[in-house]
C-alpha cells in the first residue's frame, strides 16, 4: 500500500497547480510535493482558504483569541473539517507555523495519533522573543512549546535560521533540520534580452530593505517589484515601483535586467532566497545582503557566483552596484556561475528530496 502524505497550505495552491499545468508558473511553492509523488507516495493538498464551514462561527472567536495571544494564525476550523483525511495520513507537512499549529493541537488532543508531522518554520524565534516581553508571555511560550512537542521535526530553509532556532529552543522543542529552498529551473531559464533597466529588485518579505537600496541607487534605471509600501518622496526619478508581476512577466524582468539586487535587513531569519535563486537560474548577476540569516554561507561565494555586501550599508551597496555595472568581465563571471550554483543543490527537486528524507527519518 502506498504511503500517504498531506500538505497543508494557506491558500492559492489550486490556482497555482492549474498555472503550472499550463506552463505559466514555477513549481517551487508546492514545497516539494511532486518529489513525494515521484517516490511513490500518495499526495493530497489541503488549503486553509476562506469559505463556508457551518461550525466556523463557533470556533472563530477561539481562533482570534489564539492568534492574539501567540501572534500566529490558528486555522483550526479547516483542520477539523479535514480530520478524516488527516487521520489517514502517514505524514503531514505543514508549510507554515500557522497551518501546523492546529495539527499540533489535534495531535495533543489524541485525534491524530499515527501521523508524522513536519512543520516548515520561518522566523519562529521572533514570535518567541515577542512573547517573552509581554505580560504572561513566558507561560504562553511554555504552552507553545507543548504544542510544538507534537511535531516530529521542524524544517528551516537556511543555516542562519537553523543556528538561531537551535540556540533559542532547547528541550521540549523538536529539532530543526535545514532543507535549502529550491526553485524550478525548467521555468526560470536564461534567454538573451535587451536591457530595459540597470537594476531590478523583487520581493515583499518584511525583511526587504528597500530604504537602503533607494539611497544607493542614485539616478540609475531601477525597477522594484513589491507589495510593500514605499514612501513616494524616497523614490528617485529613474526608479519605478509597482506591485506583483505574473510569473512569466517576472521571468522577463529578470532576463531584461543588467543586475539584480536583493537588499535584506540584518536578521537571523533567512530571506530573499526565492528571488535570489530565480534571478541566478535566469543567468543574472545578483547582489545580496550578507545577513545573519544567509542560508548557504559556504556555497554562496563572493565574487564567484554572487556579490555579497554588508547589510543596511548604502555606501557599500552603491559601490557594488557601480562596480558591477561598469566591470563587464566581473558581471559576466557572476552570470556564468549563477545558474550552476542553483543546479548544484538548489532546485525544487533538491528541496523535495531533502524534505522527503526528513519525513522518512526515524
N, C-alpha and C positions, 0 to 999 in steps of 0.2 A: 504494500500500500504506500502511496506517495505521502511524504510529509507535507504538512500544510503550514504556510506562513501567511499572516495577516499584517499588512502595512497600514498604519494609521496616519492620515494626513489632515491638515486643517481645512483644505478645500482646494478646488480648482484643478484637481488631477484628472478628472474625467474629460474635461476640455483639453488638458494637456495631452492625454493619450490620443485623442482624436487628431490634434495638430501634429503629433509625432507620426501617426499613420499617414498623414498627408505629406510628410516631409517638411513641415513648416515649423518645427520646434525640436530642440535637442532633448535627450532623454535623461540628463543628469539629475533633474529634480524628481525623478522616480526613486532616487536614493538606492539604487542597486537592485530593485525588484526584478528586472529582466534576468540578472545573473542567477537568481534563485530558480527561475523557470528553466534556464539552461541546465542547471544542476539537477533537474528532475523534481523540484518542489511544485506543489500546487499553490498558487499565489492568489490572494484576494486583496482588494484595496477598499478601505473604508474611509470616508471623509466626514469630518466634523463640520459639515456645512449647515447654514441656516435652513430651516424647513419646519413643516408642521409635524410635531410629535405630540400626541394627545396628553401625555403626562408632563410635558415640559413646563407648563405653568406652576406645577407643584414643586419642581426641582430648581427652577430658575433662581429663586431667592437664595438657595443654598449655594448655587454656582457663583452668584455675585458676591456672597459673603466670603467664600473661599478665595476668590480672586482678589478681593480687597485685603484679606488677611495675609496672603502669601505672595502677592504680586505676580501670580501666574494664572493663566486661564485654566478652567476646570470644567471641560465639557462632558460632565458625567452623563447627561441625558443621552448623547449619542452612543456612549459606551454601553449603557443599559439596553438601549434599543438593539445594539449589535451583540448582545450577550450570547445568544445561541450560536452565532458564528464564531465568536471568540473562544467559547468553550471547546470547540472542535479543533482549535489551532494548536499545533505543536510549538510554534514560535510566534511571537508578536513583536513587530518592530514599530516603535513609536518614533516618528520623525521629528518631534519636538518635545520639550519637557512638558508642555501643557497637554498634549494628546496622551502622554504617558501617565500623567497623574491619576486620571480616573481609572486606568487599568490597574495601577498600584493599589488604589483604594478597593477595587473589586477583588484583587488577589488577597489583600489583607482581610477582607470580609469572608474569604473562603469560597468565592464564586468562581475563581479561575485557578484551580489547584495544579493543573498539569501543564500550563502554558509557560514556556520560557519567554521572559520579557527583556528586550534590549531597547534602551532609550538613547536616541541621538540627542545629545545635550549641547547647548551653546550658551555660555555665559551664566551658568547656574551660580557661580561664585558671587556674582554681583547681586543676585537675589539674596543670598546668604548674608552678605555684607549689609544690605539694606535692612534686613530683619534684625540683625544684632543691634542696630542703633535705634530701634523702636521699642516703646513700652511693650513688654511681654514678648519681645522678639525672640529671645532665647528659647522660650517654651514653644513658640511656633516653629522654630528651626528644629527642635527635637522631634516635633510631630512630623515635619517634612522628612527628617531622616528615617522615621518609622515607615513612612510610605516608600521612600526610595530603597529601603532594605528589601522590598518586594521585587525589585528588578535584579536580574541575574548579572547584567553588565550595563555600564554606561559607555557610549561611544562619543568621543570628541573628534574634531576634524583637524587638529593640529597639535604640534609638540608644545607650543606655548600654553594652550588651553589645558592640555594634559598635566603639565607641570603645576599650574595653579590649582587645578582640581585636586590632584593627589596630595598637594601640600595643605590645601584648605580642608578637605574632607577625609576623615580617617575611619575609625572603627564604626561599624554600623552602616556605612555607605558602600554601595557597590564600587568595585574598582573600575578605573577608566581605561579604555583601550583606544588607541589612535587609529582611525581609518582616514587616510588622506582623501579629501574630496577629489572627485574626478569629473571630467566633462566629456561630452560626446564629440569625439574627434572626427566622426563622419559628418557631423553638421558644421562644426567650427573648422573651416579649412581655409588655407591661403588662396588668394586669387589676385592677380595684378589689377590695381585700380589707380586712377589719377588721384593724387592727394587733394582732398577737399578742405582739410584744416590741419594745423600743426599738431594740436594736442586734443586727444579725446579722453574723457574721464566718465566712468559709468558706475552707478550703484546707489542704492537708497538705504543701506545699512546706517544706523545711527552713529556708528563709529567713523563714517566718512568725514574727512577733514577738508571740506571744500574751502573753508576760510583761508587756510594756508595756501592752497592751490591758487586761489584768486589773487592773493598778494604776490605770488611768484610768477604768474603767467604774463604779466605786462600787457603789451598790445598784440601779442601773437593771436592767430586764429585758433579759437578753442571751442569745443562743443562739450557740454556736460549733460549727461542723461541721468536724471534723478527725480524722485518724487519728493525729496526733501525740500523744505522751504529755504530759499536763499534771498537775503535782502537785496533788492534791486540796486541800491546805491553802491554795493560792493562789487558789482559785475562790470568788468572792463568793456569797452566799446566793441571789441572784436570777439567777445565771448557770447555764446548762445547757450541758454539753459532751458531745457524742456523736460517733459515727463518721459514715461516709458516709451520705448520703441518696440515694435513687434520683433520676434526673434529673427526673421530674415532681414529686417531693417537694421537691427543691431549688428548682425554679421557684416552687412555692407558698411556700416560705420567703422567697425574695426579695420576692415580692409582699406578704407579710404583715409585713415589717419596716418600721419608720419610717425606719431609717437602716442603711446597710451600711458596715462599717469593715474595711479590708484593711491590717493593720499589717505592715510589712516591715522586716527588718534592713538596715542601710545597706551594701549590697554592690553592685558594678557589674553583677552579673548581673540580667537582667530577672526579675521575679517578680510574681505576683498579677494578671497580665494577664487570664487567663481569668475568674476570679471577678469582677474589676472590670467587665469588659465585659459579662458575663452580667447582673450587677446593673443596670448602666446601660441595657442593652437592655430590661430589665423596668421601666424608668422609676423606678429608685431613686436617691436621693441617696447618693453614695459619698464616704467619707473615705479617702484613700490616702496612704501614706508617700512623700514625695518623695525617694527614694533616688538613689544614683549610677546605678542601673540603670533609672531611669524611662524607659519605652520611647518616649514621644512627648512630649518636653518642650515642643514648640510647640503641639500640638493639645489637650493637657490643660490647660485654663485654669482656674486657681484662682478660685473664686467665680462661674464661669460654667457649667461643665459638671461640675466636680468640686471637692472641697475637699482641698487638699494640706497636709500637716503635716510638720514636721521628723521624720525617723526616730528611733526609740528615745527619744522625749521624751514621757513620760507626762503631764506638765503641759500641754504643747501639745495633746496628743490629748484630754485631759479637757476642756479649754476648747472645742475644736472640737465635741466631742460635745454639750456643754451648749448651745452656741450654736445648732447646727442642730436640736436637739430643741425648743428654745424659739422660735426665729425661723422661723415657718411660711413667711413670704414668701421667705426665702433658700432654705429647703429645697425649696419649690415651684419656685423658679427653677432649681435644680440638676436636679430631676426632669424639668422640661420640656425641658432641653437635653441630658440624658444620652443618650437614645436617638438623637437627631440626630447626636451625635458618633460613635456606633457605626456608624450608617448611612452616614456620610461617610468610609469608608475602613477600617473595622474589622470587616467581615463576613467570614464564612468564604469567601464567593465572592471578596472582595477579596484575601484571603490566597492563595487558589488561583491567581488570575490573576497575582499578583506572583511566586509560585513558578514558574509556567509561563514567565514572562519570563526568570527566572534560568536555567532549564533550556535555553531556546532561545538564550540569549546566546552570542556567539562567545567 
